Amino acid sequence: MHSPVCPFQDTPKQTERHSMSLSDAARTVRANAYAPYSNFKVGAAIRAASGEVFSGCNVENVAYPEGTCAEAGAIAAMVAAGQTELTEVYVIADSPAPVPPCGGCRQKLMEFGQADTRVTLATTAGTEISTTLAELLPGAFASAHMDNA
């Protein structure tokens, strides 16, 4: 007889996402980046409040503004899984110095994180810088700004 699956029990994929390091997840997904125009591959991984890790890579388009950043891809994967709070971020690229998220991604990260959310910026050579969302986006626009709307 088939036993029902408990809806609150982690699936094997969820268990794997709980045990991943952000660094490993970002490094792994970076290899899948679609960057035929710039050859600048970026990987991002975020840890949700549940502990699960979600990752994304940049996806370019011949019409440059239509591309997608790695951070936006990771956020989309988290939201697609039904989660809306992130607690940690890791971004990696093959560059001389760690590359921070673009302005739009800083705002996207702040939408789902807190001012003190830790962000690690890394290079493929191993250099890392640790910062916070507030340091990356001082004076962030927040939902409270629309309280009188």
N, C-alpha and C positions, 0 to 999 in steps of 0.2 A: 504494500500500500504506500502510496506517495504521501510524504509528510509535508505539510504546508511550510513555506518559507516565512520566517518571522520578519515582518516588515522593519523591525528595529535592529536587525542583525546586519553587521557590515557584510557587503559582498566582497569577494576576493579583490576586486579592483579598488574598492574603498579602503580595505585593509592595506593594500600596497600604497595607496596615496597617503595614508597616515604615517607610514614608516619611511617615506622618502625624505632625503635631505633636500633643502631648497637648491643648494649648489648643484647636486647631482641632477635634479630635475631640469634646472635651467641649462646646464651644460648639454644634457641629452637632447632636449627639444631644440636648442640652437642649431644642431646639425641638420634639422629639418627645415630651417628657414628657407623661404623662397626669395632669393635676392639676386636675380640674374643681371640686374642693371647696376647696382652699387657694389655687389659682392660683400656687403657689410651685414653679416648675420648676427642677429641678436636673439637671445633667449631670456625668458622671464619666468619666474615661478613665484607663486604666492601661497601662503598658508592661510586657510580659512579658519574662522573661529572654532570650527569642528575639529581642527587638526589636519584635515585633508589638504593635500598639496595639488595645486592646479598650475599648469604651465601653458605658455604660448610662445610663438616665434613670429618674427616679422614676416609679412607677406607683401612683397612689392607688386606693383602694377605698372605697365608701361606708361599709364597716365599717373605720374607720381603721387598726386594728392589722394588717389584712390587706394593707396596701400594701407596696411594695418600694422600697427606697432605690436611688438611682443607683449608688452604690458596689457594692452587692450585685449589681446587674444587670451591671456591668462584670466583676466577678469571675466570675459565672456564665458569661458569654460566653467568658472566658479558659479556664475549666475545660472548657467544652463543646468547645473547640478542642484539648483534650488537654494544656493547660499548667497548671502549678501553682506558678509562681514569678513574682512581680511585682517590678519594680525602680524604679518611679516611679508617682506618682498625681497627678491633677489634678482638682479639684472646682470647679464654677462654679455660681453662683446669682445672681439679680437681687435683691441685698440691699444694705443700707447698708455692711456690712462683710463680709469673706469668712466663709463659713459652714463650720465644721468638720464632719466626719462625726459621726453619732450614735454613742453608745457601742457599740452592736452592730456597726456597720460598722467602727469602729476595731479591734475584736477580729477581725472577718473579714479586714480588710486585713493585720493582724499575722500571721494564719494563713499567708498567702502571701508576705509580705514579711519584711524584716529590721528591726531596731531603727533602723538608719540610712537606711532607705528614705525618699527625699525625697517630700514631699507639698506640693503647691502648692494653696492655697485662693484662689479668685478671685471677683470680682464681675463682672457684665456691663459695668460702667463702667470696668474695667481695673485695679482695685486687686488686688494679689496679695500673699500672705504665704507664705513658704516655711518649712516645718517638717519634722520627721521623725516616723515612726510612734512612736518611743520618747517623743518630746515630747507626742504626742497621747494616748498610752496608757502612762503610767509604771506599772511593776509589772504588766505584761501577764501574763495567765494563759497558760502555754505547755505544750506536750506534756511537757516535762521535769518538770512538777509531778506528772505521773501515773506517773513511773518506778517507783514502788513498788506500783502497782496490779496 
